[in-house]
Amino acid sequence: MSRPEPRDPLSTGVPARAAGRWMALTAALLGWMFDGAEMGLFSMVGRSAIQDLLEFGTTPTKDQEAEIGFYFGLVIAVFLVGAATGGVLFGWLGDRIGRVRAMSLSVITYALFTGMCGFAGAPWQIAILRFIAALGMGGEWSLGVALVMEVWPNRSRGLMAGLIGAAANVGYLLVGVIGLGLAEVLVQLQEWLLAAGLRPTSVASLVAFKGWRLMMLLGAAPALLTFFFRLFVPESEKWQSERGKGSTSHWASRDLWGVLIGALGPGLIIVVWSVTWPADWSTLQITAVRLAGSALGLALATCGYTYPVVRYLQRCSADSSAPIAWQPTIRRMLLAAGLAGVALLGTWGSTQWAPAWASQLTKGELQSREWTQIYLAWGACVGTIGAALAGDRFGRRITYCLLCIAALSSALWLFIGSQEYGNVFLARAFLAGACTASFYGWLPLYLPELFSTNIRATGQGFGFNFGRILAAVGALQTGALMGLFKEDQQVLGLTIPHGYPLACSTMSLIYLVGMALIWLAPETRGKTLPD
C-alpha cells in the first residue's frame, strides 16, 4: 500500500508537492509578467527617450525621425543580443546550481539595470544598460519554463504553456495601463516631487517627454520577487534527481568562455548593420560586407553558445558505459532557434513598432501609444492561451504553420490597411497582437519537449533566445528600411505608405519561412516530457 503524500502544515491540508507546484507556478508567472513589462517598456517609451536624449524637441523632422528610428532599432537589437546571451548563461547556471537559485539572480539583474536606465544621459548608455538587463531577462524565460514544466504533470503542459505566454503579455499590458495613469497625473506628480525637495532641474528631467525616466525607474520593482523565490519556491525534483546522479557536476565554468566569445558574433552583426560606411562605397559593396559580417557573426554565436553543451555531453559520455552523441542535441537546439527566430523576428520587426507608429500618426496626442500597446497586449493574452491549447489538441506542427499564416495576414492588415489612428486601428492591433504573439504560448509547450532534464534549461534557453539574434538583425532592418524608403511604394498595384507601414509589413514576410521550417521538426504531441 502506497504512502500518502506528505502534507505541508501551512497549506491547510493541501499535499506538500501540490502546494510546491502552485508556488512554482505563481513565482514563474510573476517573473514572466514583469519580464513582459520590461520588454514592453522600451517599445512604449523608447521613442520619447531617444527623442529627449538627442534633444530633437517635440516635432522632429523627417530626417530626425529616421535617426530616432535608427537608434530605436539599435537599442532593441542590443537588448535582443543580451537576451540571447543571457538565455545561454543563466540556462547553464540553472542546469548547474538549480532552477530557483538561478531565477533569483536573473530577476534581480534585469530589474536593477532596467531601473538604472532612468538615469541615462545618452542613447548609448541606454543600450549598455538594456544589454545587461536583457541578460537576466533571457535567463528568466528559460528557467521559469523548465521549472514549471518539470513540476507540473504532463497532462497540464498545454494550459501551463498558455499561461506562460499570457503572463508575459499581462505585463506588456500593465505597462500601457501605467503609462495612461502616469500621463494623467504627471503634472500633479511634478508638484509632489518639487514639494519633496527635489531640485527643479531633476524634476523637469524626470517628467519630460511623458515621464519616460519615471517609467524606467519603475522597472526596478521586480527585484522584490527574489525574496519570494528564495523563501517559498521549491526546487524541481527532476533537477534534484539529476544532481543526485552527479550529472550536474559535468557543467564546467571554464566553458562559459565559449559564451563570451560567442557574444562577439551578434556584436559584429550590430556593427556591420549600424555603422556609417564611406560615401564612395556602392550599395553592392555595403550589402556584401553586411551579409558576410552577418554570416560570420551567426557562425561565431552558434559555435560559442553551443560550446558548453557540447563539452558537457562529451564529459557525460566519457563517464558513461555507452557513448553519448552530442550532434542530435545540437541539431534540435538549432531547429528550436529557427522556429523561435521566426516568431521573434516577426514580432520585433513589425508589431513592436506599432505603439511608436500610433504616436507618430497622432503626433503624440490621444494617448495613442499607450492604447495601442494595451490592445496589442490584450490580444496577445488571448492568442497565447489559444495557441498552446490548439497545439495540445491538434498537434505541434500544424498549429505552428497555421499561426504563421494568421500572423502574416494580421500584420499586413494592420500596417497596410490602416491610414489613421482610431477604433478600427485598435481593433486591428488587437488581432495582430493575438496572432503574432500566439507563438509565445506555443514555444513554451514545444521547446521543453525537445530536451532531457539535464540540459533542458540550457537547450531551450539557447533555442528561444538565439532566435533573438535573428530578431536583432530584423529590428535593425526595420529602422534601416524607414530611412531608405522616404516615399510611398507601389507593390502589385497597391500603395504602401513609407515609414512604419512599409518597413513593418516587409519584415512580417518572415512568417513565410516559418511555414516551411516547421515540417522539419519532430511531432511531440502525446509524448511525455523527456527525462
RODO-2510 file (C-alpha; in nm, 4 decimals, decimal comma):
residues 531
     n   res          X          Y          Z
     1     m     0,0000     0,0000     0,0000
     2     s     0,1480     0,3367    -0,1071
     3     r     0,2020     0,6112     0,1438
     4     p     0,0027     0,9359     0,1107
     5     e     0,1915     1,2456     0,0062
     6     p     0,3391     1,4451     0,2977
     7     r     0,1322     1,7417     0,3957
     8     d     0,2511     2,0938     0,4445
     9     p     0,1190     2,2361     0,7739
    10     l     0,0939     2,5823     0,6182
    11     s    -0,1137     2,4660     0,3216
    12     t    -0,4329     2,3856     0,5117
    13     g    -0,4308     2,0215     0,4145
    14     v    -0,3029     2,0511     0,0579
    15     p    -0,0273     1,7944    -0,0144
    16     a     0,3195     1,9498     0,0008
    17     r     0,4016     1,8548    -0,3585
    18     a     0,0820     2,0176    -0,4886
    19     a     0,1498     2,3289    -0,2819
    20     g     0,5005     2,3408    -0,4262
    21     r     0,3615     2,3251    -0,7801
    22     w     0,1379     2,6244    -0,7160
    23     m     0,4239     2,8194    -0,5571
    24     a     0,6472     2,7467    -0,8539
    25     l     0,3738     2,8474    -1,0976
    26     t     0,2982     3,1682    -0,9078
    27     a     0,6640     3,2669    -0,8950
    28     a     0,7176     3,1914    -1,2625
    29     l     0,4022     3,3763    -1,3717
    30     l     0,5068     3,6824    -1,1740
    31     g     0,8532     3,6612    -1,3251
    32     w     0,7136     3,6372    -1,6786
    33     m     0,4676     3,9178    -1,6110
    34     f     0,7483     4,1528    -1,5134
    35     d     0,9558     4,0121    -1,7977
    36     g     0,6807     4,1170    -2,0394
    37     a     0,6576     4,4552    -1,8685
    38     e     1,0309     4,5104    -1,9174
    39     m     1,0046     4,4214    -2,2872
    40     g     0,7001     4,6406    -2,3414
    41     l     0,8568     4,9277    -2,1522
    42     f     1,1015     5,0327    -2,4210
    43     s     0,8542     4,9707    -2,7017
    44     m     0,6322     5,2339    -2,5421
    45     v     0,8789     5,4906    -2,4062
    46     g     1,1820     5,4269    -2,6265
    47     r     1,0892     5,6765    -2,8963
    48     s     1,0310     5,9510    -2,6377
    49     a     1,3541     5,8603    -2,4568
    50     i     1,5679     5,8821    -2,7703
    51     q     1,3905     6,1972    -2,8843
    52     d     1,4686     6,3544    -2,5460
    53     l     1,8298     6,2359    -2,5290
    54     l     1,9022     6,3581    -2,8840
    55     e     1,7367     6,6927    -2,7986
    56     f     1,5142     6,6861    -3,1071
    57     g     1,2201     6,8605    -2,9429
    58     t     0,8547     6,7609    -2,9706
    59     t     0,8199     6,7931    -3,3511
    60     p     1,1130     6,6110    -3,5181
    61     t     1,1745     6,6440    -3,8913
    62     k     1,1701     6,3522    -4,1377
    63     d     1,5469     6,3129    -4,1131
    64     q     1,5287     6,3273    -3,7333
    65     e     1,2524     6,0663    -3,7377
    66     a     1,4840     5,8392    -3,9383
    67     e     1,7602     5,8928    -3,6805
    68     i     1,5174     5,8182    -3,3966
    69     g     1,4145     5,5011    -3,5789
    70     f     1,7803     5,4022    -3,6201
    71     y     1,8613     5,4395    -3,2502
    72     f     1,5326     5,2748    -3,1522
    73     g     1,6209     4,9729    -3,3638
    74     l     1,9790     4,9724    -3,2352
    75     v     1,8747     4,9635    -2,8686
    76     i     1,6248     4,6858    -2,9429
    77     a     1,8966     4,4919    -3,1263
    78     v     2,1401     4,5256    -2,8354
    79     f     1,8653     4,4195    -2,5958
    80     l     1,7879     4,1108    -2,8024
    81     v     2,1555     4,0137    -2,8199
    82     g     2,1778     4,0473    -2,4420
    83     a     1,8734     3,8243    -2,4024
    84     a     2,0267     3,5645    -2,6334
    85     t     2,3477     3,5628    -2,4292
    86     g     2,1568     3,5580    -2,1007
    87     g     1,9427     3,2663    -2,2146
    88     v     2,2544     3,0510    -2,2503
    89     l     2,4389     3,1958    -1,9491
    90     f     2,1534     3,1657    -1,6981
    91     g     2,0289     2,8442    -1,8600
    92     w     2,3734     2,6959    -1,7932
    93     l     2,3518     2,8284    -1,4381
    94     g     2,0058     2,6731    -1,3914
    95     d     2,1306     2,3321    -1,5045
    96     r     2,4358     2,3702    -1,2797
    97     i     2,3065     2,5164    -0,9492
    98     g     1,9282     2,4742    -0,9796
    99     r     1,6299     2,6484    -1,1386
   100     v     1,5228     2,8570    -0,8382
   101     r     1,8605     3,0000    -0,7377
   102     a     1,9406     3,0938    -1,0986
   103     m     1,5941     3,2538    -1,1400
   104     s     1,6583     3,4756    -0,8371
   105     l     1,9827     3,6025    -0,9903
   106     s     1,8242     3,6580    -1,3318
   107     v     1,5310     3,8617    -1,1965
   108     i     1,7454     4,0907    -0,9831
   109     t     1,9744     4,1510    -1,2833
   110     y     1,7035     4,2645    -1,5221
   111     a     1,5169     4,4630    -1,2567
   112     l     1,8078     4,6713    -1,1287
   113     f     1,9604     4,7525    -1,4656
   114     t     1,6245     4,8457    -1,6169
   115     g     1,5732     5,0899    -1,3315
   116     m     1,9166     5,2398    -1,3960
   117     c     1,8040     5,3351    -1,7479
   118     g     1,6119     5,6180    -1,5816
   119     f     1,9463     5,7915    -1,5179
   120     a     2,0815     5,7554    -1,8735
   121     g     2,2206     6,0645    -2,0442
   122     a     2,2660     5,9331    -2,3997
   123     p     2,1231     5,6608    -2,6266
   124     w     2,4447     5,4545    -2,5994
   125     q     2,4070     5,4451    -2,2209
   126     i     2,0551     5,3067    -2,2535
   127     a     2,1898     5,0469    -2,4981
   128     i     2,4518     4,9238    -2,2475
   129     l     2,2092     4,9120    -1,9562
   130     r     1,9446     4,7372    -2,1656
   131     f     2,2044     4,4772    -2,2705
   132     i     2,2865     4,3890    -1,9090
   133     a     1,9177     4,3884    -1,8111
   134     a     1,8457     4,1578    -2,1029
   135     l     2,0968     3,9027    -1,9740
   136     g     1,8674     3,8410    -1,6788
   137     m     1,5519     3,8605    -1,8859
   138     g     1,6666     3,5934    -2,1303
   139     g     1,7597     3,3657    -1,8432
   140     e     1,4324     3,4093    -1,6573
   141     w     1,2267     3,2802    -1,9512
   142     s     1,4202     2,9559    -1,9931
   143     l     1,4490     2,8893    -1,6193
   144     g     1,0813     2,9545    -1,5483
   145     v     0,9668     2,7323    -1,8350
   146     a     1,1959     2,4489    -1,7237
   147     l     1,0775     2,4746    -1,3620
   148     v     0,7044     2,4796    -1,4375
   149     m     0,7151     2,2050    -1,6980
   150     e     0,9132     1,9816    -1,4628
   151     v     0,6962     2,0210    -1,1531
   152     w     0,3556     2,0008    -1,3259
   153     p     0,2202     1,6737    -1,4742
   154     n     0,2299     1,6055    -1,8484
   155     r    -0,1445     1,6490    -1,8939
   156     s    -0,1172     2,0118    -1,7778
   157     r     0,1530     2,1199    -2,0232
   158     g    -0,0826     2,2847    -2,2743
   159     l    -0,2507     2,5028    -2,0143
   160     m     0,0805     2,5843    -1,8435
   161     a     0,2337     2,6938    -2,1749
   162     g    -0,0643     2,9192    -2,2446
   163     l    -0,0376     3,0779    -1,9011
   164     i     0,3331     3,1378    -1,9562
   165     g     0,2689     3,3349    -2,2732
   166     a    -0,0313     3,5161    -2,1282
   167     a     0,1587     3,6226    -1,8152
   168     a     0,4269     3,7977    -2,0192
   169     n     0,1621     3,9836    -2,2142
   170     v    -0,0231     4,0833    -1,8989
   171     g     0,2996     4,2601    -1,8068
   172     y     0,3100     4,4192    -2,1500
   173     l    -0,0476     4,5379    -2,0978
   174     l     0,0372     4,6600    -1,7476
   175     v     0,2979     4,8970    -1,8890
   176     g     0,0338     5,0538    -2,1129
   177     v    -0,2069     5,0974    -1,8228
   178     i     0,0627     5,2521    -1,6044
   179     g     0,1555     5,4794    -1,8931
   180     l    -0,2037     5,6001    -1,9157
   181     g    -0,2181     5,6651    -1,5427
   182     l     0,1180     5,8395    -1,5421
   183     a     0,0092     6,0709    -1,8240
   184     e    -0,2978     6,1703    -1,6223
   185     v    -0,1073     6,2564    -1,3020
   186     l     0,2200     6,3841    -1,4478
   187     v     0,1540     6,7484    -1,3616
   188     q     0,0457     6,6622    -1,0086
   189     l     0,3399     6,4269    -0,9699
   190     q     0,5719     6,7092    -1,0695
   191     e     0,4290     6,9215    -0,7885
   192     w     0,4727     6,6364    -0,5381
   193     l     0,8362     6,5860    -0,6357
   194     l     0,9091     6,9572    -0,6008
   195     a     0,7357     6,9602    -0,2631
   196     a     0,9512     6,6621    -0,1578
   197     g     1,2610     6,8795    -0,2024
   198     l     1,3990     6,7555    -0,5340
   199     r     1,5809     7,0114    -0,7453
   200     p     1,3649     7,1724    -1,0181
   201     t     1,6093     7,0621    -1,2903
   202     s     1,5912     6,6998    -1,1703
   203     v     1,2116     6,7070    -1,1572
   204     a     1,1908     6,8598    -1,5037
   205     s     1,4144     6,5817    -1,6366
   206     l     1,2015     6,3116    -1,4699
   207     v     0,8707     6,4301    -1,6141
   208     a     0,9979     6,5420    -1,9566
   209     f     0,8733     6,3625    -2,2664
   210     k     0,5837     6,1877    -2,0942
   211     g     0,7865     6,0786    -1,7939
   212     w     0,9921     5,8088    -1,9654
   213     r     1,2554     5,8230    -1,6916
   214     l     0,9944     5,7525    -1,4242
   215     m     0,8706     5,4536    -1,6234
   216     m     1,2243     5,3155    -1,6408
   217     l     1,2746     5,3648    -1,2668
   218     l     0,9602     5,1625    -1,2006
   219     g     1,1328     4,8754    -1,3779
   220     a     1,3342     4,8063    -1,0636
   221     a     1,0219     4,6821    -0,8796
   222     p     1,0603     4,3111    -0,9781
   223     a     1,3762     4,2924    -0,7658
   224     l     1,1435     4,2234    -0,4721
   225     l     1,0489     3,8921    -0,6366
   226     t     1,3873     3,7458    -0,5484
   227     f     1,2886     3,7209    -0,1811
   228     f     0,9730     3,5299    -0,2771
   229     f     1,1775     3,2890    -0,4884
   230     r     1,4240     3,2095    -0,2141
   231     l     1,1713     3,1738     0,0681
   232     f     0,8762     2,9870    -0,0805
   233     v     0,9531     2,8249    -0,4165
   234     p     1,0709     2,4608    -0,4091
   235     e     1,3386     2,3310    -0,6410
   236     s     1,2497     2,0972    -0,9290
   237     e     1,2570     1,7340    -0,8184
   238     k     1,3696     1,6306    -1,1660
   239     w     1,6727     1,8597    -1,1395
   240     q     1,7439     1,7374    -0,7858
   241     s     1,7368     1,3822    -0,9181
   242     e     1,9924     1,4753    -1,1839
   243     r     2,2118     1,6341    -0,9174
   244     g     2,1808     1,3174    -0,7099
   245     k     2,3102     1,1170    -1,0058
   246     g     2,6097     1,3528    -1,0280
   247     s     2,5321     1,4705    -1,3824
   248     t     2,5201     1,8401    -1,2868
   249     s     2,8892     1,8248    -1,1926
   250     h     2,9787     1,7827    -1,5605
   251     w     2,8957     2,1500    -1,6229
   252     a     3,2240     2,3451    -1,6054
   253     s     3,2647     2,7201    -1,5503
   254     r     3,5548     2,7389    -1,7961
   255     d     3,3131     2,6512    -2,0776
   256     l     3,1498     2,9929    -2,0354
   257     w     3,4428     3,1423    -2,2246
   258     g     3,2682     2,9998    -2,5277
   259     v     2,9563     3,2042    -2,4462
   260     l     3,1675     3,5188    -2,4053
   261     i     3,3351     3,4645    -2,7405
   262     g     3,0008     3,3750    -2,8966
   263     a     2,8555     3,7085    -2,7833
   264     l     3,1085     3,8822    -3,0084
   265     g     2,9222     3,7395    -3,3071
   266     p     2,5970     3,9333    -3,2529
   267     g     2,8098     4,2364    -3,1669
   268     l     2,9711     4,2095    -3,5096
   269     i     2,6279     4,1864    -3,6729
   270     i     2,5118     4,5041    -3,4986
   271     v     2,8286     4,6879    -3,6035
   272     v     2,8109     4,5980    -3,9739
   273     w     2,4447     4,6983    -3,9923
   274     s     2,4656     5,0178    -3,7898
   275     v     2,7926     5,1921    -3,8850
   276     t     2,8083     5,4627    -4,1488
   277     w     3,0055     5,3401    -4,4484
   278     p     3,2305     5,5582    -4,6713
   279     a     3,0358     5,7747    -4,9126
   280     d     3,2234     5,6346    -5,2147
   281     w     3,1137     5,2767    -5,1405
   282     s     2,8431     5,1356    -5,3647
   283     t     2,5255     4,9790    -5,2312
   284     l     2,6517     4,6420    -5,3591
   285     q     2,9772     4,6727    -5,1626
   286     i     2,7986     4,7700    -4,8417
   287     t     2,5476     4,4869    -4,8805
   288     a     2,8255     4,2339    -4,9439
   289     v     3,0142     4,3406    -4,6300
   290     r     2,6966     4,3328    -4,4209
   291     l     2,5975     3,9859    -4,5406
   292     a     2,9488     3,8499    -4,4870
   293     g     2,9648     4,0066    -4,1409
   294     s     2,6222     3,8652    -4,0529
   295     a     2,7192     3,5147    -4,1675
   296     l     3,0431     3,5292    -3,9672
   297     g     2,8601     3,6683    -3,6642
   298     l     2,5956     3,3960    -3,6704
   299     a     2,8613     3,1255    -3,7091
   300     l     3,0604     3,2660    -3,4165
   301     a     2,7483     3,2915    -3,1974
   302     t     2,6378     2,9389    -3,2867
   303     c     2,9742     2,7828    -3,2033
   304     g     3,0222     2,9879    -2,8871
   305     y     2,6729     2,9446    -2,7433
   306     t     2,6599     2,5691    -2,8084
   307     y     3,0141     2,5038    -2,6815
   308     p     2,9133     2,4496    -2,3131
   309     v     2,6529     2,1900    -2,4165
   310     v     2,8966     2,0040    -2,6438
   311     r     3,1607     1,9913    -2,3696
   312     y     2,9025     1,8831    -2,1105
   313     l     2,7782     1,5963    -2,3254
   314     q     3,1355     1,4906    -2,4017
   315     r     3,2110     1,4681    -2,0291
   316     c     2,8919     1,2720    -1,9682
   317     s     2,9902     1,0358    -2,2484
   318     a     3,3377     0,9864    -2,1004
   319     d     3,1851     0,8825    -1,7651
   320     s     2,9179     0,6592    -1,9203
   321     s     2,9456     0,2992    -2,0311
   322     a     2,7555     0,3889    -2,3503
   323     p     2,8781     0,6788    -2,5667
   324     i     2,6503     0,9831    -2,5893
   325     a     2,6358     1,1653    -2,9246
   326     w     2,6120     1,5432    -2,8943
   327     q     2,5153     1,6095    -3,2575
   328     p     2,1399     1,5263    -3,2245
   329     t     2,1070     1,7656    -2,9306
   330     i     2,2807     2,0462    -3,1200
   331     r     2,0555     1,9874    -3,4223
   332     r     1,7493     2,0242    -3,2007
   333     m     1,8907     2,3405    -3,0460
   334     l     1,9420     2,4939    -3,3906
   335     l     1,5953     2,3885    -3,5052
   336     a     1,4436     2,5437    -3,1925
   337     a     1,6401     2,8616    -3,2637
   338     g     1,4970     2,8782    -3,6148
   339     l     1,1373     2,8322    -3,5009
   340     a     1,1775     3,0876    -3,2230
   341     g     1,3640     3,3219    -3,4570
   342     v     1,0707     3,3394    -3,6981
   343     a     0,8329     3,4278    -3,4145
   344     l     1,0653     3,6813    -3,2537
   345     l     1,1697     3,8438    -3,5800
   346     g     0,8057     3,8746    -3,6824
   347     t     0,7166     4,0454    -3,3555
   348     w     1,0193     4,2700    -3,3046
   349     g     1,0343     4,3629    -3,6709
   350     s     0,6672     4,4572    -3,7006
   351     t     0,4102     4,4790    -3,4187
   352     q     0,6566     4,6003    -3,1534
   353     w     0,6806     4,9199    -3,3599
   354     a     0,3046     4,9768    -3,3636
   355     p     0,2902     5,1948    -3,0460
   356     a     0,5612     5,4240    -3,1877
   357     w     0,3744     5,4393    -3,5193
   358     a     0,0479     5,5274    -3,3451
   359     s     0,2279     5,8064    -3,1586
   360     q     0,3615     5,9383    -3,4891
   361     l     0,0160     5,9270    -3,6529
   362     t    -0,1336     6,1378    -3,3748
   363     k     0,1790     6,3487    -3,3091
   364     g     0,1846     6,2122    -2,9559
   365     e    -0,1759     6,3046    -2,8762
   366     l    -0,4782     6,0986    -2,7668
   367     q    -0,2508     5,8694    -2,5618
   368     s    -0,2378     5,6596    -2,8781
   369     r     0,0897     5,4963    -2,7838
   370     e    -0,0456     5,3598    -2,4574
   371     w    -0,3802     5,2452    -2,6011
   372     t    -0,2101     5,0689    -2,8913
   373     q     0,0141     4,8789    -2,6507
   374     i    -0,2858     4,7842    -2,4360
   375     y    -0,4784     4,6456    -2,7346
   376     l    -0,1732     4,4572    -2,8625
   377     a    -0,1196     4,3016    -2,5195
   378     w    -0,4874     4,2236    -2,4702
   379     g    -0,4926     4,0375    -2,7994
   380     a    -0,1665     3,8641    -2,7132
   381     c    -0,3096     3,7258    -2,3882
   382     v    -0,5909     3,5657    -2,5859
   383     g    -0,3613     3,4418    -2,8624
   384     t    -0,1007     3,2758    -2,6413
   385     i    -0,3515     3,0673    -2,4470
   386     g    -0,5372     2,9731    -2,7650
   387     a    -0,2169     2,8705    -2,9449
   388     a    -0,0974     2,6494    -2,6586
   389     l    -0,4317     2,4737    -2,6287
   390     a    -0,4518     2,4303    -3,0067
   391     g    -0,1016     2,2806    -3,0140
   392     d    -0,2012     2,0369    -2,7424
   393     r    -0,5249     1,9454    -2,9215
   394     f    -0,4286     1,9334    -3,2904
   395     g    -0,0529     1,8792    -3,2903
   396     r     0,2559     2,0977    -3,2681
   397     r     0,3454     2,1239    -3,6365
   398     i     0,0102     2,2032    -3,7962
   399     t    -0,0627     2,4586    -3,5249
   400     y     0,2668     2,6424    -3,5822
   401     c     0,2052     2,6539    -3,9588
   402     l    -0,1441     2,7983    -3,9103
   403     l    -0,0077     3,0535    -3,6632
   404     c     0,2379     3,1748    -3,9289
   405     i    -0,0448     3,2258    -4,1785
   406     a    -0,2561     3,4147    -3,9249
   407     a     0,0362     3,6293    -3,8071
   408     l     0,1346     3,7333    -4,1597
   409     s    -0,2233     3,8189    -4,2584
   410     s    -0,2963     4,0213    -3,9449
   411     a     0,0320     4,2163    -3,9595
   412     l    -0,0257     4,3148    -4,3226
   413     w    -0,3847     4,4130    -4,2428
   414     l    -0,2643     4,6376    -3,9619
   415     f     0,0214     4,8127    -4,1365
   416     i    -0,1066     4,8331    -4,4936
   417     g    -0,4783     4,8609    -4,4201
   418     s    -0,4542     5,1375    -4,1582
   419     q    -0,4005     5,5003    -4,2561
   420     e    -0,5149     5,6779    -3,9429
   421     y    -0,5464     5,6122    -3,5710
   422     g    -0,8893     5,5246    -3,4331
   423     n    -1,1118     5,2394    -3,3233
   424     v    -1,0509     5,0418    -3,6433
   425     f    -0,6760     5,0800    -3,5919
   426     l    -0,7053     4,9488    -3,2359
   427     a    -0,9204     4,6536    -3,3461
   428     r    -0,6566     4,5588    -3,5999
   429     a    -0,3869     4,5995    -3,3343
   430     f    -0,5804     4,3592    -3,1114
   431     l    -0,5952     4,0967    -3,3877
   432     a    -0,2296     4,1455    -3,4826
   433     g    -0,1311     4,1143    -3,1176
   434     a    -0,3305     3,7912    -3,0835
   435     c    -0,1786     3,6335    -3,3942
   436     t     0,1843     3,7497    -3,3821
   437     a     0,2232     3,6854    -3,0064
   438     s     0,0477     3,3476    -3,0178
   439     f     0,3852     3,1782    -3,0695
   440     y     0,4804     3,2678    -2,7125
   441     g     0,2190     3,0200    -2,5932
   442     w     0,3295     2,7559    -2,8444
   443     l     0,7061     2,7807    -2,7786
   444     p     0,6917     2,7035    -2,4025
   445     l     0,4796     2,3993    -2,4903
   446     y     0,7136     2,2642    -2,7568
   447     l     1,0725     2,3592    -2,6671
   448     p     1,0876     2,1703    -2,3318
   449     e     0,9762     1,8563    -2,5171
   450     l     1,2933     1,8625    -2,7283
   451     f     1,5444     1,8244    -2,4425
   452     s     1,6124     1,5975    -2,1458
   453     t     1,6168     1,7293    -1,7876
   454     n     1,9951     1,7571    -1,7561
   455     i     2,0216     2,0100    -2,0412
   456     r     1,6646     2,1421    -2,0614
   457     a     1,7272     2,4948    -1,9289
   458     t     2,0368     2,5433    -2,1441
   459     g     1,8891     2,3797    -2,4561
   460     q     1,5606     2,5680    -2,4616
   461     g     1,7350     2,8832    -2,3350
   462     f     1,9571     2,8684    -2,6421
   463     g     1,6687     2,7791    -2,8730
   464     f     1,4354     3,0600    -2,7667
   465     n     1,6956     3,3268    -2,7055
   466     f     1,9228     3,2563    -3,0013
   467     g     1,6191     3,3465    -3,2063
   468     r     1,6574     3,6943    -3,0580
   469     i     1,9803     3,7385    -3,2534
   470     l     1,7844     3,6888    -3,5743
   471     a     1,5263     3,9287    -3,4363
   472     a     1,8041     4,1795    -3,3615
   473     v     1,9020     4,1759    -3,7274
   474     g     1,5358     4,2293    -3,8159
   475     a     1,4991     4,5207    -3,5750
   476     l     1,7939     4,6901    -3,7428
   477     q     1,6386     4,6257    -4,0840
   478     t     1,3116     4,7881    -3,9818
   479     g     1,4952     5,1051    -3,8827
   480     a     1,7090     5,0886    -4,1977
   481     l     1,4040     5,0452    -4,4217
   482     m     1,2431     5,3508    -4,2655
   483     g     1,5481     5,5568    -4,3544
   484     l     1,5915     5,4022    -4,7007
   485     f     1,2374     5,4496    -4,8344
   486     k     1,1106     5,8008    -4,7623
   487     e     0,8379     5,7882    -5,0260
   488     d     0,5339     5,5617    -5,0715
   489     q     0,5924     5,2451    -5,2748
   490     q     0,3748     5,0663    -5,5319
   491     v     0,3648     4,6863    -5,4914
   492     l     0,1343     4,4795    -5,7163
   493     g    -0,0812     4,7866    -5,7739
   494     l    -0,1109     4,8535    -5,4000
   495     t     0,0227     5,1737    -5,2456
   496     i     0,2180     5,1061    -4,9261
   497     p     0,2852     5,4209    -4,7194
   498     h     0,6511     5,4847    -4,6388
   499     g     0,7885     5,4730    -4,2866
   500     y     0,6457     5,2258    -4,0363
   501     p     0,3855     5,0621    -4,2700
   502     l     0,6374     4,9782    -4,5432
   503     a     0,9162     4,8678    -4,3089
   504     c     0,6992     4,6606    -4,0746
   505     s     0,4921     4,4903    -4,3438
   506     t     0,8141     4,3924    -4,5225
   507     m     0,9582     4,2382    -4,2053
   508     s     0,6405     4,0365    -4,1459
   509     l     0,7200     3,8270    -4,4563
   510     i     0,9499     3,6199    -4,2313
   511     y     0,6448     3,4094    -4,1430
   512     l     0,6703     3,2514    -4,4881
   513     v     0,9952     3,0894    -4,3723
   514     g     0,8241     2,9510    -4,0623
   515     m     0,5546     2,7810    -4,2718
   516     a     0,8236     2,5663    -4,4354
   517     l     1,0660     2,5240    -4,1427
   518     i     0,8166     2,3643    -3,9037
   519     w     0,7865     2,0494    -4,1173
   520     l     1,1496     1,9653    -4,0366
   521     a     1,0626     1,9487    -3,6656
   522     p     0,9544     1,6296    -3,4831
   523     e     0,5911     1,5951    -3,3722
   524     t     0,5799     1,5547    -2,9929
   525     r     0,2067     1,5629    -2,9196
   526     g     0,1033     1,2883    -2,6770
   527     k     0,4577     1,2143    -2,5602
   528     t     0,5819     1,2571    -2,2037
   529     l     0,8450     1,5153    -2,1115
   530     p     1,1879     1,3533    -2,1687
   531     d     1,3805     1,2551    -1,8554
***
